[in-house]
Amino acid sequence: MKITLPWPSAKLSPNARGKWAKKDDDRKAARSAGYWAAKEAGVGPDGFQFSEMALTFHPPDRRRRDLDNMLASCKAAIDGVSDACKWDDHKCDRITLERGQPMKPACVVLVLK
């Protein structure tokens, strides 16, 4: 199953500074966006079970970004996808990360297997 997620807010980066309360609205919005992106991709009422995730990051520009920080920035969106799938993502055995070409609008392509 292929799901296209919006690019995460800069506030969700592990390197972002600030109080947790200021990040909370962005975190909730990302989780909701992940949920609805999964529903739009065809996750039915019975959910979807997966054991592997492959993420391809298509940033908005060519700035340097660490793959591990991009993954951490997407945690809330991935949790939203897991909510839609009715599947706990702790059961995922493998996560593959890939840097894609910059594009407008920026996105994260998530493939669940």
C-alpha positions in Angstrom: 0.0 0.0 0.0 1.4 3.4 -1.0 0.5 6.5 1.0 1.6 10.0 0.3 2.1 12.1 3.4 2.6 15.9 3.5 6.0 17.2 4.4 6.4 17.5 8.2 6.4 20.8 10.0 9.8 22.1 10.9 8.6 22.3 14.5 8.4 18.5 14.7 12.2 18.1 14.0 14.2 16.7 16.9 16.5 19.7 16.4 13.7 22.3 16.8 13.8 24.3 20.0 10.8 25.3 22.0 8.3 24.1 24.5 6.3 20.9 23.9 3.0 22.8 24.0 3.9 24.8 20.9 4.7 21.6 19.0 1.5 19.9 20.1 -0.8 21.5 17.6 1.5 20.5 14.7 1.8 17.0 16.2 -1.9 16.6 16.3 -2.3 18.0 12.7 0.4 15.6 11.4 -1.3 12.6 13.1 -4.7 13.6 11.6 -3.1 14.1 8.1 -1.5 10.6 8.3 -4.8 9.1 9.3 -6.7 10.7 6.4 -3.9 10.0 3.9 -4.2 6.3 4.7 -8.0 6.4 4.4 -7.6 8.2 1.0 -5.1 5.5 -0.1 -7.7 2.8 0.5 -7.4 1.6 4.1 -10.8 0.0 4.7 -12.8 -0.5 7.9 -11.0 -3.7 8.7 -7.6 -2.0 8.6 -4.3 -3.2 7.0 -1.5 -5.3 8.6 2.1 -4.5 7.7 5.5 -5.6 8.8 7.7 -3.4 6.7 7.8 0.4 5.9 9.7 2.1 3.2 9.8 5.9 3.3 11.1 8.1 0.5 11.5 11.8 1.5 11.0 14.4 -1.2 12.1 17.7 0.4 11.1 21.1 -0.7 14.7 22.1 -1.5 18.2 20.8 -1.6 19.2 21.8 1.9 21.1 19.2 3.9 18.8 17.0 6.1 19.6 13.9 8.1 17.5 10.9 7.3 17.1 10.0 10.9 15.7 13.4 11.8 13.3 13.3 8.8 12.0 10.0 10.1 11.6 11.4 13.6 9.7 14.4 12.2 7.3 12.0 10.6 6.5 10.0 13.8 3.1 11.6 14.4 2.0 11.1 10.7 3.1 7.4 10.9 1.1 7.0 14.1 -1.9 8.4 12.3 -1.4 5.9 9.5 -1.2 3.1 12.1 -4.4 4.4 13.6 -6.2 4.1 10.3 -4.7 0.7 9.7 -5.8 -0.5 13.1 -2.3 -1.9 13.5 0.3 -1.2 16.1 3.5 0.0 14.3 5.6 -1.6 17.0 5.0 -4.8 15.0 6.9 -3.4 12.1 10.2 -5.3 11.6 11.9 -3.2 9.0 12.0 0.4 8.1 13.8 1.5 4.9 14.7 5.2 4.4 15.5 6.8 1.1 16.3 10.4 0.0 14.3 11.3 -3.1 14.5 14.3 -5.4 13.2 17.6 -4.1 9.7 18.4 -5.3 7.0 21.0 -4.9 4.9 20.3 -3.0 7.3 18.4 -0.7 6.0 15.0 0.5 6.9 11.7 2.1 6.0 8.6 0.2 5.3 5.7 2.6 5.0 2.1 1.3 3.6 -0.5 3.7 4.3 -4.2 3.0 
